[in-house]
Amino acid sequence: MPSLDEVLTVILGGGRGSRLYPLTQQRSKPAVPIAGQYRLIDIPISNCINSGVYKIAVLTQFNTVSLHRHISRSYQFDAFHTGWVQIWAAEQTMQHTDWYQGTADAVRKQLGQIISTQAKYVLILAGDHLYRMDYAKLAQAHWDNDADITVAVQPVLASEADRFGILKKDADNRIVNFAEKPTDPHLLELMKSRDDVEQPYLGSMGIYLFKTNALIELLQEQEFEDFGGHLIPHAIGSHRVFGYDFEDYWVDIGTIRSFYETNLQLTEQNPSFNFYDPKRPIYTRARFIPGSVISNSKLENVLLADGCRIVDSKIEHSVIGLRSQIQSNSVIKDSILMGSDYYQNSESEDEIIDAVPLGIGKNCKIEGAIIDKNVHIGDGVTIKPFARGTDFNSQQYVVRDGIVVIPKNTVLNHGTEIGPV
């Protein structure tokens, strides 16, 4: 019988991540913080560990330092364990002098590394999705069907069909048709797979399990650039391609709006996704910082990370990340504070009176915003959201779909006002 020890996981680190800009201005998509103290890359790696898949490679190319640092500090298996988490960075070789041109091309350029592992199966994952999946069940379905390729699929809203690879299966779960981000009404009608009016389609989750031989054959056969757009549609006619149904929580965090709403949903009493599961936890880097200190403040529906200091303030429906410092008489609502990588080192508060200290100053009012790491916000700063659909760039902030995003390391001087006039 096949074994999970024969499965190699390849996690795609993503490209420039322009739809998540400016959160990807200084980091890759999988390195973007989520839920106060995690990174997006923690999701697929944790799912692998919890599923018993221990050989994991992360393909990286763009703004990789932060991601490399996090992985090297977080995932170190002991000497008695057969598993590993490796970084496979894009590189120029005698065979390839250009960078990754797409998801399939990225894997093609690492075929030598894949072959050297002697894995019989390759699991391809994305690094910017939030979900909890047992890949052992996916693998079992793959083996039961004697599939060359298994694609994890999920019901898709009719209004979002143009964001996904839409597929159609037969009664045996074999995929018979695949269209990448279709918009043609006639094609969409043909691709309907479910009687559900709201979710009539099945969409690819970007999770693929290959027989290694089939993967090598397909990648060497033609210069496919992407899995969804090129390789999978082609393989349907020549290989055994099956779908694996997954109807649990899953979200693609590909835009500022989806990132914002997904994070704030975690502040609810019964969120759709819970980061803590006693049997299948989400792992991250171990940190040795103190618990949060809250003085004379009111917090309602707040996800609060460690190491924070909050004084005489009111916070509602917000995520407060690691080491966040919030001074007196500030109000924060519907916002995400990513916190800081360090504490400000100052022997006396008098030394920083004229400067803007790290964190949120006094008498601030912040609503509908994402505050990236290590931001200095002075006293009396006001941030309000813009109308939904508003997009523009400013010198000190960016607005995406009405959400104000303050980039990493930004300094907002005392009294700054951001919002619609």
PyMOL commands that set and color helices and strands:
alter all, ss='L'
color gray80, all
select helices_A, chain A and resi 4-6+18-20+29-31+42-51+65-74+103-108+111-117+135-144+158-163+185-190+212-221+227-235+256-265+349-352
alter helices_A, ss='H'
color red, helices_A
select strands_A, chain A and resi 7-12+33-34+38-39+55-60+84-89+121-126+129-131+149-156+165-169+175-180+201-211+241-245+250-252+293-295+298-304+309-311+314-320+325-326+331-333+336-337+359-360+365-367+369-371+376-377+382-383+392-393+398-400+403-406+411-412+417-418
alter strands_A, ss='S'
color yellow, strands_A
deselect
rebuild
show_as cartoon
